Amino acid sequence: MSDVKRIVIADDDDDIRGLMVIAANRAGVEIVAAVDNGRAALDAVGEGGIDLAVLDISMPGLNGVEVAEAIRGDDATKDTLILMVSASVQLLTDHGVVANRSDSFIIKPFSPRVLSERIRSMLGLVETV
């Protein structure tokens, strides 16, 4: 069994998704899918073995909140960690989005370094000195 952590990335903006991929590569995780919509993200998580889903809140079709609710509502995926990403602090703090549907959040714009550190921290990959 591999110790490599597996993640799914979902953001409808190509440039942001590219930054997320850079951050995930820096974090040393396996990117199982980097997709532009919530349905594809949910499908990828549903295949199993995903440790973390990085989800943009505002996506066409299924948005990040709907994907998170579906992940949490499925016994097979309910333990998958969820990192929400949004340009809107309001979206992240209103209606319990962070508290009830995700394990952490990050505000756009972000640096790949900051996102990489958050991914590593959430997955317990933080190096001890």
N, C-alpha and C positions, 0 to 999 in steps of 0.2 A: 504494500500500500504506500502510495506516495505522500510525502509531507507537503507537497506543493499545493498552495491554496488556489482555488478556482473561482473566477469571478465572471459576472455578466455586466456589461456596460450598456446603458441605453440613453441616448440623447439624439434629438432630431436635428441638431445643428452639427454639420460635418466638422467644423473647426473645433468646437468644444469636445466632441467625441474623440477627435484626434488628440487633444490635450489629455483627455482621460486615459487613452491608450498609452501615451507617453508616461503618465503618472503610474499606471498599473505596471508597466514594464520596469520602471524604476523600483517599484515595490517588490519586484521579484515574484509576481503571481502569474498564473496561467489565465489568459483571457480566453474564455470559452466562446464568447460572442460579444461583438461590439455592434450594436444594432441601432436603427433610427426610429424605432417605434416600440410602444409598450407591448403589443401583442407578441412581437418577436422576442422581446425580453422575457415575457412570461413563459413562452414556449421553451426557451433555452433553460430557464430555471427549472421548469417542469421535467426536463430530461434527467434531473437529479445530480447530486454531487457538487452543487454550487455552494460555496462558502459565503459569498457576498454578492449582492446585486447593487450596482451603482445606478440610480434612477433619477433622471431629470423629472421634475414634477410636471412641467408643461410640454406634453407631446400630443400629437394628433392620435385619434383613435383612443386607445387606452392610455390615460395619463399615468404618471408615476404613482399617484395615490391609489388609483384603481389597481395597478399592478401589485403594489405593496399589500393592499387588502386581500387580493387573490392569493398571494404568497402566504400571508399569515393565516388565511382561511383553509389552507390545504395541509392536512397532517403530514404529507410527504415533504413539504417545503417550509413549514412554519418556523423552523429553526434557522433558516437562511438569514444572515445578517443583511440589513438594508441601510444604505447610505443615500439619503435624498440630496439632490442638487437643485438649486433654484437661484434665479436672479432676484427673486422677491423674498425679502425677510418676512413680509406679511404672510405669504403663502406657507412658509415653513413654520410659522408660529401660530397661525390661526387654526381653529378647529382641531387642535391636538394632532396635527400632522406628524410632528416629530415624536411626541410622547406616545401616541397610539399606533403609529404605522411604520416607524423606522427606528433604527438604533442610533443614528447620528445624522447630521446634515452638514452641508458646506454651501457657502454663498458664492455665486458667480459675481464677478470674475474671480478666479482662483489661480494660483500658480501650480504647475505640475508638482513642484516640490511639496507644497502644503497638502495636496490631494494624496500624493504618494505616502506621506507620513501618516495621514489619517487612515488610509487603507491598511498600512502596516500595523498601526495601533489597534484598529478594530479586529484584525486577524491574529493578533498576538505575535506579530513578527518583529516587535521592537527589540533592538539589540541592547543587551546590557553591557555596561563597561566595567 
